[in-house]
Amino acid sequence: MCPWRPSPGIALYLWGCLHLLFLEDQEQAEECERRRPEGAPTLVGHRGDFIPLRLICESSNGRDYSVIIPDYVNPSIAVLMLLALLSAAASGIFRRRRRTSQRAKG
């Protein structure tokens, strides 16, 4: 049995990264233009952030907006990672209790 299994949070994060990795710069710029909010001036650039996972489109007035990454990805990653940490902590606590009870018996 594998001692380490990838968490669903990591898989979801990679799913979000795939949205960015398979789009070339031109496609990213086109997506920024397509989703530009009303009243936002021209697009001056875009950049990717990995925590939180997003593609940020920069407009000439300094206001930024995010596109491409589905809205459910970042909140789901946060919840799944929190559950993974809680599970690891619970596992450590139960393992410690089991060891102390075995020592008391033996």
Contacts in CASP RR format, 6 or more apart in sequence:
PFRMAT RR
TARGET T0000
AUTHOR 0000-0000-0000
METHOD contacts of the structure
MODEL  1
MCPWRPSPGIALYLWGCLHLLFLEDQEQAEECERRRPEGAPTLVGHRGDF
IPLRLICESSNGRDYSVIIPDYVNPSIAVLMLLALLSAAASGIFRRRRRT
SQRAKG
7 80 0 8 1.000
7 81 0 8 1.000
7 84 0 8 1.000
8 80 0 8 1.000
9 76 0 8 1.000
9 77 0 8 1.000
9 80 0 8 1.000
9 81 0 8 1.000
9 84 0 8 1.000
12 73 0 8 1.000
12 76 0 8 1.000
12 77 0 8 1.000
12 80 0 8 1.000
13 53 0 8 1.000
13 73 0 8 1.000
13 77 0 8 1.000
15 73 0 8 1.000
16 53 0 8 1.000
16 69 0 8 1.000
16 70 0 8 1.000
16 73 0 8 1.000
17 50 0 8 1.000
17 53 0 8 1.000
19 55 0 8 1.000
19 68 0 8 1.000
19 69 0 8 1.000
19 70 0 8 1.000
20 28 0 8 1.000
20 48 0 8 1.000
20 53 0 8 1.000
20 55 0 8 1.000
20 68 0 8 1.000
20 69 0 8 1.000
23 31 0 8 1.000
23 68 0 8 1.000
28 46 0 8 1.000
28 55 0 8 1.000
28 68 0 8 1.000
29 43 0 8 1.000
29 45 0 8 1.000
29 46 0 8 1.000
31 55 0 8 1.000
31 67 0 8 1.000
31 68 0 8 1.000
32 43 0 8 1.000
32 45 0 8 1.000
32 46 0 8 1.000
32 55 0 8 1.000
32 57 0 8 1.000
32 65 0 8 1.000
32 67 0 8 1.000
33 43 0 8 1.000
34 67 0 8 1.000
35 57 0 8 1.000
35 65 0 8 1.000
35 67 0 8 1.000
36 43 0 8 1.000
36 57 0 8 1.000
36 59 0 8 1.000
36 65 0 8 1.000
37 65 0 8 1.000
40 59 0 8 1.000
40 61 0 8 1.000
40 63 0 8 1.000
40 65 0 8 1.000
41 59 0 8 1.000
41 60 0 8 1.000
41 61 0 8 1.000
42 59 0 8 1.000
42 60 0 8 1.000
43 57 0 8 1.000
43 58 0 8 1.000
43 59 0 8 1.000
43 60 0 8 1.000
44 58 0 8 1.000
44 59 0 8 1.000
44 60 0 8 1.000
45 57 0 8 1.000
45 58 0 8 1.000
46 55 0 8 1.000
46 56 0 8 1.000
46 57 0 8 1.000
46 58 0 8 1.000
47 55 0 8 1.000
47 56 0 8 1.000
47 58 0 8 1.000
48 54 0 8 1.000
48 55 0 8 1.000
48 56 0 8 1.000
49 55 0 8 1.000
49 56 0 8 1.000
52 74 0 8 1.000
52 77 0 8 1.000
53 69 0 8 1.000
53 73 0 8 1.000
53 74 0 8 1.000
53 77 0 8 1.000
54 66 0 8 1.000
54 68 0 8 1.000
54 69 0 8 1.000
54 74 0 8 1.000
55 66 0 8 1.000
55 67 0 8 1.000
55 68 0 8 1.000
55 69 0 8 1.000
56 64 0 8 1.000
56 65 0 8 1.000
56 66 0 8 1.000
57 64 0 8 1.000
57 65 0 8 1.000
57 66 0 8 1.000
57 67 0 8 1.000
58 64 0 8 1.000
59 65 0 8 1.000
END
